Amino acid sequence: MPPTAQPTNTAAWIRTRNGAFEVGPAPCTPPGPDQIVVRNHAVAVNPLDWVIQVAGRVAYSWLTYPAVVGADLAGEVVETGSAVTRFRAGDRVLALAVGTDRDVDSPAQGAFQQYTVVPEVLAAPIPASLSYRDAAVLPLGLSTAACSLFQTTHLGLRLPVAGAPPAGATVLIWGGSTSVGVNAIQLAVAAGYDVITTASPRNAGLLTDLGASRVCDYRSPTVEADIIETLSDRTPAGAVAIGLGAAPACIRIAGASRGNRFVSVATAPVTFENGFSLPRTLTGMVGGVLRWQLAARRRGVRMKFVFGSDVKKNDVGPAIFRDFLPAALAEGRYRPLPRASVVGTSLAGLQKALDQQRRGVSATKLVVEL
Ligand SMILES: NC(=O)c1ccc[n+]([C@@H]2O[C@H](COP(=O)([O-])OP(=O)(O)OC[C@H]3O[C@@H](n4cnc5c(N)ncnc54)[C@H](OP(=O)(O)O)[C@@H]3O)[C@@H](O)[C@H]2O)c1
């Protein structure tokens, strides 16, 4: 279906590896058969966005430049591909942009521009009551949580449905106040699972409201022993490890527990908040992964890294973005979290948003309105 008027596009380009954003004209790219084009009204910032900017030599080293990064967007559908039946022009949607994925590597599919081409399978209609700024917080956190919990390559839990009966099993979500964590808690609870999680005490109330049965402070010296004790009379369904130090802690806990000794790992062993050095990163990455794998093997624990957009390739994508989320949002059964904090109102505001995200946030998603 052709757009009614030919739009002009503007993008926040990264022209060279590790380069700064440069706002400038961009092509208007038509959708492929299974894609839609969204006029973005709000985009949200993820750690990945500044990690690519800071550590492009190792993080997403396949990206060709100039590149348009960004994963989270919400806006209005302006054009649909020939095979798309679920959306039409004018629909309000949220969507996960996958332009930086290795198998995509396409600036037309990055979120940080006015018009983004997204896979239909990673888009969901949003109710009229939900603002674009609030909707934009969800896509990557949601898909990463769904990948961790539901893919058969990971925890393989049963899917969320309205009024799910109790599953009779407990999931550990380490890092519950992260973007990924608040989505993982909501999805696991909606699938009928009991949830134990970790966060700073200031966020415990929020996570209990989302349905977590216990929130432990991940900085407490007894946190692992406390969780092992709590799990001792429950049936563990596995763990999702989010945040620095989460994977080794979850491996130790899973190793000391019964049930499904599986850890879905969202966070790599090295961080880039304090900058990038190639030797330090390579040593930290290779050494860290080897240490985790050895620790897991010694304890009879299986672990697997998560790649949030993998849900585009399997049944979990449609199960969440098509079958679960739209009705759950419309009926108030799913909350758009973490709460949005608008830190910019144009593409020119993105660098400030990325820098602020890099300094750290707590149960908050930084959003730029467009
Ligand atoms: N593999 C993937 O596909 C994928 C996709 C998305 C994100 N990620 C990764 O997942 C992690 C979380 O990303 P995000 O965007 O969800 O994060 P975020 O929202 O920026 O995380 C902020 C939260 O991190 C929590 N936190 C800080 N240090 C922690 C620790 N050591 N253990 C547990 N929680 C800690 C803070 O909790 P309190 O304020 O409560 O202390 C804060 O609420 C990052 O490492 C990111 O790179 C991976």
The ligand as an SDF file (V2000), in Angstrom:
LIG
                    3D

 48 52  0  0  0  0  0  0  0  0999 V2000
   21.2750   -9.9740   25.5650 N   0  0  0  0  0  0  0  0  0  0  0  0
   20.3590   -9.1200   25.1240 C   0  0  0  0  0  0  0  0  0  0  0  0
   19.7330   -9.2970   24.0880 O   0  0  0  0  0  0  0  0  0  0  0  0
   20.0880   -7.9010   25.9420 C   0  0  0  0  0  0  0  0  0  0  0  0
   19.0350   -7.0360   25.6230 C   0  0  0  0  0  0  0  0  0  0  0  0
   18.7760   -5.9520   26.4540 C   0  0  0  0  0  0  0  0  0  0  0  0
   19.6050   -5.7330   27.5560 C   0  0  0  0  0  0  0  0  0  0  0  0
   20.6350   -6.5720   27.7880 N   0  0  0  0  0  0  0  0  0  0  0  0
   21.5180   -6.3830   28.9430 C   0  0  0  0  0  0  0  0  0  0  0  0
   20.7330   -6.5390   30.1010 O   0  0  0  0  0  0  0  0  0  0  0  0
   21.2260   -5.6840   31.1170 C   0  0  0  0  0  0  0  0  0  0  0  0
   20.1010   -4.8110   31.6100 C   0  0  0  0  0  0  0  0  0  0  0  0
   19.7290   -3.9330   30.5580 O   0  0  0  0  0  0  0  0  0  0  0  0
   18.5000   -2.9800   30.8230 P   0  0  0  0  0  0  0  0  0  0  0  0
   18.3470   -2.0730   29.6750 O   0  0  0  0  0  0  0  0  0  0  0  0
   17.3780   -3.8200   31.2460 O   0  0  0  0  0  0  0  0  0  0  0  0
   19.1150   -2.2130   32.0660 O   0  0  0  0  0  0  0  0  0  0  0  0
   18.7120   -0.8660   32.7910 P   0  0  0  0  0  0  0  0  0  0  0  0
   17.2380   -0.7310   32.8010 O   0  0  0  0  0  0  0  0  0  0  0  0
   19.5360    0.2400   32.2660 O   0  0  0  0  0  0  0  0  0  0  0  0
   19.2520   -1.2440   34.2260 O   0  0  0  0  0  0  0  0  0  0  0  0
   19.1170   -0.3650   35.2880 C   0  0  0  0  0  0  0  0  0  0  0  0
   18.8990   -1.1970   36.5030 C   0  0  0  0  0  0  0  0  0  0  0  0
   20.0490   -2.0270   36.7070 O   0  0  0  0  0  0  0  0  0  0  0  0
   19.9680   -2.4740   38.0390 C   0  0  0  0  0  0  0  0  0  0  0  0
   21.2820   -2.9670   38.4080 N   0  0  0  0  0  0  0  0  0  0  0  0
   22.4480   -2.2810   38.4440 C   0  0  0  0  0  0  0  0  0  0  0  0
   23.4590   -3.1000   38.8030 N   0  0  0  0  0  0  0  0  0  0  0  0
   22.9080   -4.3260   38.9650 C   0  0  0  0  0  0  0  0  0  0  0  0
   23.4480   -5.5910   39.3320 C   0  0  0  0  0  0  0  0  0  0  0  0
   24.7450   -5.7400   39.5990 N   0  0  0  0  0  0  0  0  0  0  0  0
   22.6030   -6.6500   39.4120 N   0  0  0  0  0  0  0  0  0  0  0  0
   21.2950   -6.5010   39.1480 C   0  0  0  0  0  0  0  0  0  0  0  0
   20.7040   -5.3240   38.8110 N   0  0  0  0  0  0  0  0  0  0  0  0
   21.5310   -4.2490   38.7190 C   0  0  0  0  0  0  0  0  0  0  0  0
   19.5420   -1.2450   38.8000 C   0  0  0  0  0  0  0  0  0  0  0  0
   18.7810   -1.7280   39.8610 O   0  0  0  0  0  0  0  0  0  0  0  0
   18.5320   -0.9370   41.2360 P   0  0  0  0  0  0  0  0  0  0  0  0
   18.3580    0.4960   40.8710 O   0  0  0  0  0  0  0  0  0  0  0  0
   17.3230   -1.6030   41.7650 O   0  0  0  0  0  0  0  0  0  0  0  0
   19.7630   -1.1700   42.0400 O   0  0  0  0  0  0  0  0  0  0  0  0
   18.7130   -0.4530   37.7770 C   0  0  0  0  0  0  0  0  0  0  0  0
   17.3410   -0.4610   38.0690 O   0  0  0  0  0  0  0  0  0  0  0  0
   22.3870   -4.9180   30.5170 C   0  0  0  0  0  0  0  0  0  0  0  0
   23.5770   -5.6010   30.8400 O   0  0  0  0  0  0  0  0  0  0  0  0
   22.1300   -5.0040   29.0310 C   0  0  0  0  0  0  0  0  0  0  0  0
   23.3000   -4.8980   28.2590 O   0  0  0  0  0  0  0  0  0  0  0  0
   20.8940   -7.6470   27.0190 C   0  0  0  0  0  0  0  0  0  0  0  0
  1  2  1  0
  2  3  2  0
  2  4  1  0
  4  5  1  0
  4 48  2  0
  5  6  2  0
  6  7  1  0
  7  8  2  0
  8  9  1  0
  8 48  1  0
  9 10  1  0
  9 46  1  0
 10 11  1  0
 11 12  1  0
 11 44  1  0
 12 13  1  0
 13 14  1  0
 14 15  2  0
 14 16  1  0
 14 17  1  0
 17 18  1  0
 18 19  2  0
 18 20  1  0
 18 21  1  0
 21 22  1  0
 22 23  1  0
 23 24  1  0
 23 42  1  0
 24 25  1  0
 25 26  1  0
 25 36  1  0
 26 27  1  0
 26 35  1  0
 27 28  2  0
 28 29  1  0
 29 30  1  0
 29 35  2  0
 30 31  1  0
 30 32  2  0
 32 33  1  0
 33 34  2  0
 34 35  1  0
 36 37  1  0
 36 42  1  0
 37 38  1  0
 38 39  2  0
 38 40  1  0
 38 41  1  0
 42 43  1  0
 44 45  1  0
 44 46  1  0
 46 47  1  0
M  CHG  2   8   1  16  -1
M  END
$$$$
